Amino acid sequence: MEATAVERIHLKFMKHILHVKMSTPSSFVYGELGTYPLMVSRLVRIVKYWLKIMTSKPDRYICLIYNCLLNNIHDVPSTENWASLLRDTLYKFGFGYVWTSQYIGSCTGFLTEFKQRAYDIYTQMWKNQLSSLSRFSGFSGGHLGFKM
């Protein structure tokens, strides 16, 4: 569920704003601006849309289409469609049990928890990337605060 072209344009724009070389590491740019890649907010919107589907009446077209996607995944496990990508995302973020049960108790609570986990996972990846960059070994990134 990546849109690499859009991410590249966004990153190029941020580097332009900072007046840094295009070779500047992305993790440094995101940290300096205190922002996240578009992918993080896109994943949150995808899950929010899925929650809308899950709480819709079963006879609505979107639910019927969603059930067709689920059946397709069940019949041909190697199928890649919107639902399988969502499933993989939920498992990756530790919410496999929600996918398996196809039940969400509190949509608001689940969305809040998913959103926080998505930001936390990116922040952890960002810190790991930053610490692996030898030319920024003196840059701790501790003064930077990401915005949600």
GROMACS elastic network, one bead per residue, 0.5 to 0.9 nm:
[ bonds ]
;  ai    aj funct       b0    kb
    1    39     6  0.79887   500
    1    42     6  0.84231   500
    1    43     6  0.76922   500
    1    82     6  0.85674   500
    1    85     6  0.68321   500
    1    86     6  0.82924   500
    1    89     6  0.85913   500
    2     5     6  0.89157   500
    2     6     6  0.89591   500
    2     7     6  0.84369   500
    2    39     6  0.64782   500
    2    42     6  0.86629   500
    3     6     6  0.55668   500
    3     7     6  0.63013   500
    3     8     6  0.87629   500
    3    38     6  0.87734   500
    3    39     6  0.75281   500
    4     8     6  0.60418   500
    4     9     6  0.86530   500
    4    39     6  0.89931   500
    5     8     6  0.51264   500
    5     9     6  0.63462   500
    5    10     6  0.86521   500
    6     9     6  0.52114   500
    6    10     6  0.61575   500
    6    11     6  0.85733   500
    6    38     6  0.82419   500
    7    10     6  0.50471   500
    7    11     6  0.60294   500
    7    12     6  0.84682   500
    7    37     6  0.70164   500
    7    38     6  0.64741   500
    7    39     6  0.76069   500
    8    11     6  0.50974   500
    8    12     6  0.59918   500
    8    13     6  0.85222   500
    9    12     6  0.50461   500
    9    13     6  0.61504   500
    9    14     6  0.86847   500
   10    13     6  0.51439   500
   10    14     6  0.63289   500
   10    15     6  0.87517   500
   10    37     6  0.82975   500
   10    38     6  0.79713   500
   11    14     6  0.50630   500
   11    15     6  0.61990   500
   11    16     6  0.85356   500
   11    26     6  0.72105   500
   11    29     6  0.79459   500
   11    30     6  0.83896   500
   11    37     6  0.81679   500
   12    15     6  0.51351   500
   12    16     6  0.61675   500
   12    17     6  0.87191   500
   12    22     6  0.70110   500
   13    17     6  0.62797   500
   13    18     6  0.87646   500
   14    17     6  0.50235   500
   14    18     6  0.63182   500
   14    19     6  0.85604   500
   14    20     6  0.89915   500
   14    29     6  0.70898   500
   14    30     6  0.82244   500
   14    33     6  0.80782   500
   15    18     6  0.50824   500
   15    19     6  0.59682   500
   15    20     6  0.54581   500
   15    21     6  0.69866   500
   15    22     6  0.65971   500
   15    24     6  0.78559   500
   15    26     6  0.86306   500
   15    29     6  0.67020   500
   16    20     6  0.65415   500
   16    21     6  0.81459   500
   16    22     6  0.82624   500
   17    20     6  0.80123   500
   18    21     6  0.89836   500
   18    29     6  0.79380   500
   18    32     6  0.87154   500
   18    33     6  0.85217   500
   20    23     6  0.81585   500
   20    24     6  0.65736   500
   20    29     6  0.87578   500
   21    24     6  0.54627   500
   22    25     6  0.81836   500
   23    26     6  0.85341   500
   24    27     6  0.86503   500
   24    28     6  0.72312   500
   24    29     6  0.73815   500
   25    28     6  0.54911   500
   25    29     6  0.67157   500
   25   130     6  0.87130   500
   25   133     6  0.85082   500
   26    29     6  0.50841   500
   26    30     6  0.62070   500
   26    31     6  0.84886   500
   27    30     6  0.52592   500
   27    31     6  0.60779   500
   27    32     6  0.85074   500
   27   126     6  0.58450   500
   27   127     6  0.82172   500
   27   129     6  0.66231   500
   27   130     6  0.62606   500
   28    31     6  0.51228   500
   28    32     6  0.59742   500
   28    33     6  0.86005   500
   28   126     6  0.85532   500
   28   129     6  0.89617   500
   28   130     6  0.69167   500
   28   136     6  0.85430   500
   28   141     6  0.86437   500
   29    32     6  0.51391   500
   29    33     6  0.62371   500
   29    34     6  0.83380   500
   29    35     6  0.86418   500
   30    33     6  0.53433   500
   30    34     6  0.57832   500
   30    35     6  0.52982   500
   30    36     6  0.61052   500
   30    37     6  0.73875   500
   30   126     6  0.84472   500
   30   146     6  0.85444   500
   31    35     6  0.66366   500
   31    36     6  0.82183   500
   31   126     6  0.78724   500
   31   130     6  0.89987   500
   31   141     6  0.69393   500
   31   144     6  0.62874   500
   31   145     6  0.78492   500
   31   146     6  0.72632   500
   32    35     6  0.80287   500
   32   141     6  0.81671   500
   32   144     6  0.67728   500
   32   145     6  0.89654   500
   33    36     6  0.87579   500
   33   144     6  0.81403   500
   33   145     6  0.87981   500
   33   146     6  0.79966   500
   34   144     6  0.60991   500
   34   145     6  0.55325   500
   34   147     6  0.60450   500
   35   145     6  0.83861   500
   35   146     6  0.53694   500
   35   147     6  0.57876   500
   35   148     6  0.76772   500
   36    39     6  0.80002   500
   36    40     6  0.67368   500
   36    41     6  0.80894   500
   36   119     6  0.79059   500
   36   122     6  0.77381   500
   36   123     6  0.84336   500
   36   146     6  0.72182   500
   36   147     6  0.77138   500
   36   148     6  0.79625   500
   37    40     6  0.59443   500
   37    41     6  0.77004   500
   37   122     6  0.86599   500
   38    41     6  0.55393   500
   38    42     6  0.61201   500
   38    43     6  0.87252   500
   39    43     6  0.61232   500
   39    44     6  0.86843   500
   40    43     6  0.53207   500
   40    44     6  0.65145   500
   40    45     6  0.88785   500
   40   115     6  0.83283   500
   40   118     6  0.63578   500
   40   119     6  0.68957   500
   40   122     6  0.77077   500
   41    44     6  0.50433   500
   41    45     6  0.62613   500
   41    46     6  0.86731   500
   41   115     6  0.82061   500
   41   118     6  0.85883   500
   41   119     6  0.88457   500
   41   148     6  0.87818   500
   42    45     6  0.50945   500
   42    46     6  0.62061   500
   42    47     6  0.87190   500
   43    46     6  0.50366   500
   43    47     6  0.62688   500
   43    48     6  0.85357   500
   43    86     6  0.88253   500
   43    89     6  0.82268   500
   43   115     6  0.85200   500
   43   118     6  0.80557   500
   44    47     6  0.52116   500
   44    48     6  0.61072   500
   44    49     6  0.86650   500
   44   111     6  0.76009   500
   44   114     6  0.73089   500
   44   115     6  0.59236   500
   44   118     6  0.77985   500
   45    49     6  0.61538   500
   45    50     6  0.85767   500
   46    49     6  0.51375   500
   46    50     6  0.62431   500
   46    51     6  0.87038   500
   46    86     6  0.78469   500
   47    51     6  0.61843   500
   47    52     6  0.86404   500
   47    86     6  0.76600   500
   47    90     6  0.86800   500
   47   111     6  0.73762   500
   47   114     6  0.82467   500
   48    51     6  0.50937   500
   48    52     6  0.64160   500
   48    53     6  0.88512   500
   48   107     6  0.85078   500
   48   111     6  0.67460   500
   49    53     6  0.64006   500
   49    54     6  0.87061   500
   50    54     6  0.61630   500
   50    55     6  0.87113   500
   50    86     6  0.84657   500
   51    55     6  0.62379   500
   51    56     6  0.86004   500
   51   104     6  0.79933   500
   51   107     6  0.65358   500
   51   111     6  0.83118   500
   52    55     6  0.53146   500
   52    56     6  0.61788   500
   52   107     6  0.87740   500
   53    56     6  0.51930   500
   53    57     6  0.83400   500
   53    58     6  0.89205   500
   53    62     6  0.66453   500
   53    63     6  0.60459   500
   53    66     6  0.77968   500
   54    57     6  0.83410   500
   54    58     6  0.86481   500
   54    63     6  0.76096   500
   54   102     6  0.78725   500
   54   103     6  0.77950   500
   54   104     6  0.80986   500
   55    58     6  0.85958   500
   55   104     6  0.89387   500
   55   107     6  0.86453   500
   56    59     6  0.83917   500
   56    60     6  0.70369   500
   56    62     6  0.83058   500
   56    63     6  0.70175   500
   57    60     6  0.57600   500
   57    63     6  0.73730   500
   58    61     6  0.82879   500
   58    62     6  0.86241   500
   58    63     6  0.56194   500
   58    64     6  0.70463   500
   59    62     6  0.84386   500
   59    63     6  0.66546   500
   59    64     6  0.66375   500
   60    63     6  0.53994   500
   60    64     6  0.63998   500
   60    65     6  0.88021   500
   61    65     6  0.60951   500
   61    66     6  0.84331   500
   62    65     6  0.51267   500
   62    66     6  0.60210   500
   62    67     6  0.85701   500
   63    67     6  0.60827   500
   63    68     6  0.85595   500
   64    67     6  0.51217   500
   64    68     6  0.62976   500
   64    69     6  0.87712   500
   65    69     6  0.63321   500
   65    70     6  0.87063   500
   66    69     6  0.50513   500
   66    70     6  0.62742   500
   66    71     6  0.86664   500
   66    82     6  0.89306   500
   66    83     6  0.73736   500
   67    71     6  0.60933   500
   67    72     6  0.84634   500
   68    71     6  0.50472   500
   68    72     6  0.60913   500
   68    73     6  0.86702   500
   69    73     6  0.63005   500
   69    74     6  0.86479   500
   69    81     6  0.70903   500
   69    82     6  0.76252   500
   69    83     6  0.61420   500
   69    84     6  0.81252   500
   70    73     6  0.51307   500
   70    74     6  0.61973   500
   70    75     6  0.86398   500
   70    83     6  0.66546   500
   70    84     6  0.79784   500
   71    75     6  0.59896   500
   71    76     6  0.83783   500
   72    75     6  0.51748   500
   72    76     6  0.58855   500
   72    77     6  0.77432   500
   72    79     6  0.70111   500
   72    81     6  0.86633   500
   73    76     6  0.53072   500
   73    77     6  0.50284   500
   73    78     6  0.72501   500
   73    79     6  0.56894   500
   73    80     6  0.76950   500
   73    81     6  0.80180   500
   73    83     6  0.78757   500
   73    84     6  0.66997   500
   74    77     6  0.56960   500
   74    79     6  0.87689   500
   75    79     6  0.86707   500
   76    79     6  0.56032   500
   77    80     6  0.84123   500
   77    84     6  0.89083   500
   79    84     6  0.72978   500
   80    83     6  0.79036   500
   80    84     6  0.56355   500
   80    85     6  0.67692   500
   81    84     6  0.52846   500
   81    85     6  0.62496   500
   81    86     6  0.86086   500
   82    85     6  0.52467   500
   82    86     6  0.61837   500
   82    87     6  0.86213   500
   83    87     6  0.60508   500
   83    88     6  0.86019   500
   84    88     6  0.61606   500
   84    89     6  0.85694   500
   85    88     6  0.50820   500
   85    89     6  0.61864   500
   85    90     6  0.86743   500
   86    89     6  0.50233   500
   86    90     6  0.61780   500
   86    91     6  0.86275   500
   86    99     6  0.87478   500
   87    90     6  0.51965   500
   87    91     6  0.62461   500
   87    92     6  0.85500   500
   87    95     6  0.89255   500
   87    96     6  0.73619   500
   87    99     6  0.62274   500
   87   100     6  0.87634   500
   88    91     6  0.51710   500
   88    92     6  0.60198   500
   88    93     6  0.86521   500
   88    96     6  0.82273   500
   89    93     6  0.62158   500
   89    94     6  0.86383   500
   89    95     6  0.83805   500
   89    96     6  0.86620   500
   90    93     6  0.52412   500
   90    94     6  0.62492   500
   90    96     6  0.54881   500
   90    97     6  0.86118   500
   90    98     6  0.77619   500
   90    99     6  0.68560   500
   90   114     6  0.87447   500
   91    94     6  0.50757   500
   91    95     6  0.52226   500
   91    97     6  0.79289   500
   91    98     6  0.88143   500
   91    99     6  0.77802   500
   92    95     6  0.74254   500
   92    96     6  0.77357   500
   93    96     6  0.79082   500
   93   114     6  0.77344   500
   93   117     6  0.70626   500
   93   118     6  0.71649   500
   93   121     6  0.81561   500
   94    97     6  0.79746   500
   94   117     6  0.88419   500
   95    98     6  0.54642   500
   95    99     6  0.68788   500
   95   100     6  0.89718   500
   95   114     6  0.82263   500
   96    99     6  0.51294   500
   96   100     6  0.61609   500
   96   101     6  0.86414   500
   97   100     6  0.50378   500
   97   101     6  0.61092   500
   97   102     6  0.82679   500
   97   103     6  0.89820   500
   98   101     6  0.53023   500
   98   102     6  0.56965   500
   98   103     6  0.60352   500
   98   104     6  0.65871   500
   99   103     6  0.74849   500
  100   103     6  0.81999   500
  101   104     6  0.82687   500
  104   107     6  0.60560   500
  104   110     6  0.71295   500
  105   109     6  0.81972   500
  105   110     6  0.78135   500
  106   109     6  0.51655   500
  106   110     6  0.60161   500
  106   111     6  0.84707   500
  107   110     6  0.50971   500
  107   111     6  0.59656   500
  107   112     6  0.84631   500
  108   111     6  0.52034   500
  108   112     6  0.61309   500
  108   113     6  0.85967   500
  109   112     6  0.51803   500
  109   113     6  0.61763   500
  109   114     6  0.85921   500
  110   113     6  0.50780   500
  110   114     6  0.60143   500
  110   115     6  0.84474   500
  111   114     6  0.50557   500
  111   115     6  0.59508   500
  111   116     6  0.84860   500
  112   115     6  0.51831   500
  112   116     6  0.61743   500
  112   117     6  0.85852   500
  113   116     6  0.52127   500
  113   117     6  0.61232   500
  113   118     6  0.85942   500
  114   117     6  0.51021   500
  114   118     6  0.60812   500
  114   119     6  0.86695   500
  115   118     6  0.51378   500
  115   119     6  0.63308   500
  115   120     6  0.85775   500
  116   119     6  0.52295   500
  116   120     6  0.60242   500
  116   121     6  0.85507   500
  116   148     6  0.88817   500
  117   121     6  0.59668   500
  117   122     6  0.84855   500
  118   121     6  0.52812   500
  118   122     6  0.62787   500
  118   123     6  0.86315   500
  119   122     6  0.51930   500
  119   123     6  0.60715   500
  119   124     6  0.86059   500
  119   146     6  0.88439   500
  119   148     6  0.76750   500
  120   123     6  0.50530   500
  120   124     6  0.61487   500
  120   125     6  0.86136   500
  121   124     6  0.51520   500
  121   125     6  0.62194   500
  121   126     6  0.85429   500
  122   125     6  0.50167   500
  122   126     6  0.59838   500
  122   127     6  0.86066   500
  123   127     6  0.62128   500
  123   128     6  0.86459   500
  123   146     6  0.81172   500
  124   127     6  0.51996   500
  124   128     6  0.62903   500
  124   129     6  0.86759   500
  125   128     6  0.50870   500
  125   129     6  0.61228   500
  125   130     6  0.85254   500
  126   129     6  0.51244   500
  126   130     6  0.60552   500
  126   131     6  0.85793   500
  127   130     6  0.50661   500
  127   131     6  0.61173   500
  127   132     6  0.86416   500
  127   140     6  0.86856   500
  127   141     6  0.77948   500
  128   131     6  0.52246   500
  128   132     6  0.63194   500
  128   133     6  0.89822   500
  129   132     6  0.52163   500
  129   133     6  0.66179   500
  130   133     6  0.54183   500
  130   134     6  0.85571   500
  130   136     6  0.71575   500
  130   137     6  0.79425   500
  130   139     6  0.81179   500
  130   140     6  0.81333   500
  130   141     6  0.80787   500
  131   134     6  0.74439   500
  131   136     6  0.75889   500
  131   137     6  0.64731   500
  131   139     6  0.84056   500
  131   140     6  0.78952   500
  132   136     6  0.84569   500
  132   137     6  0.78711   500
  133   136     6  0.55781   500
  133   137     6  0.64594   500
  134   137     6  0.51209   500
  134   138     6  0.86657   500
  135   138     6  0.79161   500
  135   139     6  0.88481   500
  136   139     6  0.52083   500
  136   140     6  0.82253   500
  137   140     6  0.73902   500
  139   142     6  0.83098   500
  140   143     6  0.77751   500
  141   144     6  0.55078   500
  141   145     6  0.86455   500
  142   145     6  0.78957   500
